[in-house]
Amino acid sequence: MFLGLLVFIVGFFFWANASTTGAVVGLSTTEESFVTFLFFLAALILTLLASGLEKKITSAINKSNTLMTLAKDATRNERVQKEIDHLINELGKGNLEAGLGNPGHLDGTDIYYLRGRNGGRLYYHKIDNQEGDHAYEIVAKSAKGQNQDNVIAKLRQLYGH
């Protein structure tokens, strides 16, 4: 979303300068119009992609104080935080093979999880969004060997059948 805004601002700069001075960085008027159009188009595409990702991924971690605390503990490690961010991004693209491959499943629940090489774990389940498409709701984050067992126990308590 930020990148889309940045590209839009650059496009706006080209448009504003071209309309007031008639020239920007030595480009002809036709070239400036084309470059401005490309920047605005790129900004639109980036914004649509970002909004599509927001529709596919929601979070329910804040529904449980315990899971919120455990997620904060897990992501204090910067490597684990970056890894979980990457897993979220991949999940938003529909990549269920992110990280170490096949997603894990918590028996007795509808919860799956993605595993990263640095110990990051991202727990989610499928939901249907307003458009009727499949979307994912993140329910927890953990770090292997740190708080993974506590997170799994709490998830089974909350989401067990």
Sine and cosine of phi, psi and omega as CSV:
sin_phi,cos_phi,sin_psi,cos_psi,sin_omega,cos_omega
0.00,0.00,-0.69,0.73,0.02,-1.00
-0.89,0.45,-0.68,0.73,-0.01,-1.00
-0.89,0.45,-0.64,0.77,0.05,-1.00
-0.87,0.49,-0.66,0.75,0.03,-1.00
-0.91,0.42,-0.67,0.74,0.00,-1.00
-0.89,0.46,-0.70,0.71,0.02,-1.00
-0.90,0.44,-0.63,0.78,0.04,-1.00
-0.88,0.47,-0.69,0.73,0.00,-1.00
-0.88,0.47,-0.68,0.73,0.03,-1.00
-0.89,0.45,-0.68,0.73,0.05,-1.00
-0.88,0.48,-0.65,0.76,0.04,-1.00
-0.89,0.45,-0.63,0.78,0.05,-1.00
-0.86,0.51,-0.72,0.69,0.03,-1.00
-0.87,0.49,-0.72,0.70,-0.04,-1.00
-0.89,0.45,-0.72,0.69,-0.04,-1.00
-0.91,0.42,-0.70,0.71,-0.02,-1.00
-0.94,0.33,-0.60,0.80,0.00,-1.00
-0.92,0.39,-0.60,0.80,-0.04,-1.00
-0.97,0.22,-0.41,0.91,-0.02,-1.00
-0.99,-0.11,-0.64,0.77,-0.07,-1.00
-0.97,-0.23,-0.33,0.94,-0.01,-1.00
0.99,0.11,-0.06,1.00,-0.01,-1.00
-0.41,-0.91,0.66,-0.75,0.08,-1.00
-0.72,-0.69,0.78,-0.62,0.04,-1.00
0.67,0.74,0.64,0.77,0.13,-0.99
0.96,0.29,0.33,0.94,0.02,-1.00
-1.00,-0.07,0.49,-0.87,0.10,-1.00
-0.95,0.30,0.23,-0.97,-0.02,-1.00
-0.87,0.49,-0.65,0.76,0.02,-1.00
-0.91,0.42,-0.69,0.72,0.02,-1.00
-0.90,0.43,-0.65,0.76,0.02,-1.00
-0.89,0.46,-0.67,0.74,0.02,-1.00
-0.89,0.46,-0.67,0.75,0.00,-1.00
-0.92,0.40,-0.70,0.71,0.01,-1.00
-0.89,0.45,-0.69,0.73,0.03,-1.00
-0.87,0.49,-0.71,0.71,0.03,-1.00
-0.86,0.51,-0.68,0.73,0.00,-1.00
-0.88,0.47,-0.67,0.74,0.02,-1.00
-0.90,0.44,-0.70,0.72,0.01,-1.00
-0.91,0.41,-0.63,0.78,0.03,-1.00
-0.91,0.42,-0.70,0.71,0.03,-1.00
-0.88,0.47,-0.66,0.76,0.03,-1.00
-0.89,0.46,-0.67,0.74,0.02,-1.00
-0.90,0.44,-0.71,0.70,0.00,-1.00
-0.89,0.45,-0.71,0.70,0.00,-1.00
-0.89,0.46,-0.64,0.77,0.01,-1.00
-0.92,0.39,-0.66,0.75,0.03,-1.00
-0.91,0.41,-0.64,0.77,0.05,-1.00
-0.90,0.44,-0.68,0.74,0.01,-1.00
-0.91,0.42,-0.66,0.75,0.00,-1.00
-0.94,0.34,-0.53,0.85,0.08,-1.00
-0.91,0.42,-0.62,0.79,0.04,-1.00
-0.91,0.41,-0.64,0.77,0.01,-1.00
-0.90,0.43,-0.54,0.84,0.01,-1.00
-0.95,0.30,-0.49,0.87,-0.06,-1.00
-1.00,0.08,-0.40,0.92,-0.07,-1.00
-0.85,-0.53,0.82,-0.57,0.15,-0.99
-0.79,-0.62,0.18,-0.98,-0.01,-1.00
-0.79,-0.62,0.65,-0.76,0.07,-1.00
-0.86,-0.51,0.24,0.97,-0.04,-1.00
-0.87,0.50,-0.61,0.80,-0.06,-1.00
-0.95,0.33,-0.06,1.00,0.05,-1.00
-0.97,0.25,-0.23,0.97,0.00,-1.00
-0.74,-0.68,0.87,-0.50,0.03,-1.00
-0.87,0.50,-0.59,0.80,0.01,-1.00
-0.89,0.45,-0.73,0.68,-0.01,-1.00
-0.92,0.39,-0.56,0.83,0.07,-1.00
-0.89,0.45,-0.72,0.69,0.00,-1.00
-0.89,0.45,-0.70,0.72,0.00,-1.00
-0.91,0.42,-0.60,0.80,0.05,-1.00
-0.91,0.42,-0.67,0.74,0.04,-1.00
-0.89,0.45,-0.67,0.75,0.03,-1.00
-0.88,0.47,-0.70,0.72,-0.04,-1.00
-0.90,0.43,-0.61,0.79,-0.12,-0.99
-1.00,-0.04,0.15,0.99,0.14,-0.99
-0.91,0.41,-0.51,0.86,0.09,-1.00
-0.97,0.26,0.87,-0.49,-0.10,-1.00
-0.88,0.47,-0.62,0.79,0.01,-1.00
-0.90,0.43,-0.66,0.75,0.03,-1.00
-0.91,0.41,-0.66,0.75,0.02,-1.00
-0.87,0.49,-0.74,0.68,0.01,-1.00
-0.89,0.46,-0.64,0.77,0.01,-1.00
-0.91,0.42,-0.69,0.72,0.02,-1.00
-0.91,0.41,-0.63,0.78,0.08,-1.00
-0.85,0.52,-0.68,0.74,0.03,-1.00
-0.89,0.45,-0.69,0.73,0.01,-1.00
-0.89,0.46,-0.63,0.78,0.05,-1.00
-0.89,0.46,-0.71,0.71,0.01,-1.00
-0.87,0.49,-0.71,0.70,0.00,-1.00
-0.92,0.39,-0.64,0.77,0.04,-1.00
-0.88,0.48,-0.64,0.77,0.04,-1.00
-0.88,0.47,-0.46,0.89,0.06,-1.00
-0.99,0.11,-0.10,1.00,-0.03,-1.00
1.00,0.03,0.19,0.98,-0.01,-1.00
-0.99,0.11,0.99,-0.17,0.01,-1.00
-1.00,0.01,0.10,1.00,0.03,-1.00
-0.96,-0.27,0.18,0.98,-0.04,-1.00
-0.90,0.44,0.41,-0.91,0.01,-1.00
0.97,0.24,-0.81,-0.58,-0.08,-1.00
-1.00,0.03,0.22,0.97,0.06,-1.00
0.94,-0.35,-0.65,-0.76,-0.10,-1.00
-0.74,0.67,0.70,-0.72,0.03,-1.00
-0.93,0.36,0.56,-0.83,0.10,-0.99
-0.99,0.16,0.25,-0.97,0.00,-1.00
-0.70,-0.72,0.70,-0.71,0.07,-1.00
-1.00,0.04,0.92,-0.38,-0.01,-1.00
-0.81,0.59,0.64,-0.77,0.04,-1.00
0.99,0.16,0.12,0.99,0.01,-1.00
-0.68,-0.73,0.09,-1.00,0.15,-0.99
-0.98,-0.22,0.38,0.93,-0.07,-1.00
-1.00,-0.08,0.74,-0.67,0.11,-0.99
-0.89,-0.45,0.25,-0.97,0.06,-1.00
-0.55,-0.84,0.53,-0.85,0.10,-1.00
-0.98,-0.21,0.61,-0.79,-0.04,-1.00
-0.89,-0.46,0.72,-0.69,0.07,-1.00
-0.97,-0.23,0.33,-0.95,-0.04,-1.00
-0.92,0.40,-0.45,0.89,-0.02,-1.00
-1.00,-0.04,0.17,0.99,0.06,-1.00
0.98,-0.18,-0.09,1.00,0.02,-1.00
-0.93,0.36,0.67,-0.74,0.03,-1.00
-0.77,-0.64,0.73,-0.68,0.00,-1.00
-0.84,-0.54,0.88,-0.48,-0.06,-1.00
-0.97,-0.23,0.70,-0.71,-0.07,-1.00
-0.46,-0.89,0.22,-0.98,0.21,-0.98
-0.61,-0.79,0.36,-0.93,0.00,-1.00
-0.98,0.18,0.62,-0.79,0.11,-0.99
-0.69,-0.73,0.27,-0.96,0.11,-0.99
-0.99,-0.17,0.78,-0.62,0.01,-1.00
-1.00,0.03,-0.07,-1.00,-0.10,-0.99
-0.89,0.45,-0.49,0.87,0.00,-1.00
-0.99,0.11,-0.04,1.00,-0.02,-1.00
1.00,0.09,0.06,1.00,0.03,-1.00
-0.99,0.11,0.33,-0.94,0.11,-0.99
-0.96,0.28,0.68,-0.74,0.06,-1.00
-0.68,-0.73,0.13,-0.99,-0.05,-1.00
-0.80,-0.60,0.65,-0.76,0.05,-1.00
-0.91,-0.41,0.86,-0.52,0.03,-1.00
-0.98,0.19,0.77,-0.63,-0.06,-1.00
-0.92,-0.40,-0.29,0.96,0.00,-1.00
-0.20,-0.98,0.30,-0.95,0.11,-0.99
-0.70,-0.72,0.57,-0.82,0.07,-1.00
-0.49,-0.87,0.12,-0.99,0.09,-1.00
-0.83,-0.56,0.77,-0.64,-0.01,-1.00
-0.84,0.54,0.72,-0.69,0.05,-1.00
0.98,0.21,-0.13,0.99,-0.02,-1.00
-0.96,-0.26,-0.87,0.49,-0.04,-1.00
-0.61,-0.79,0.28,0.96,-0.05,-1.00
-0.86,0.51,-0.70,0.71,-0.02,-1.00
-0.89,0.45,-0.64,0.77,0.03,-1.00
-0.91,0.42,-0.65,0.76,0.01,-1.00
-0.90,0.43,-0.73,0.69,-0.01,-1.00
-0.88,0.48,-0.67,0.74,0.02,-1.00
-0.88,0.47,-0.68,0.73,0.00,-1.00
-0.93,0.38,-0.63,0.77,0.02,-1.00
-0.90,0.43,-0.65,0.76,0.03,-1.00
-0.90,0.43,-0.61,0.79,0.03,-1.00
-0.90,0.43,-0.70,0.71,-0.07,-1.00
-0.98,0.18,-0.61,0.80,-0.16,-0.99
-0.90,-0.44,0.10,1.00,0.00,-1.00
-0.92,0.39,0.50,-0.87,-0.04,-1.00
-1.00,0.06,0.00,0.00,0.00,0.00
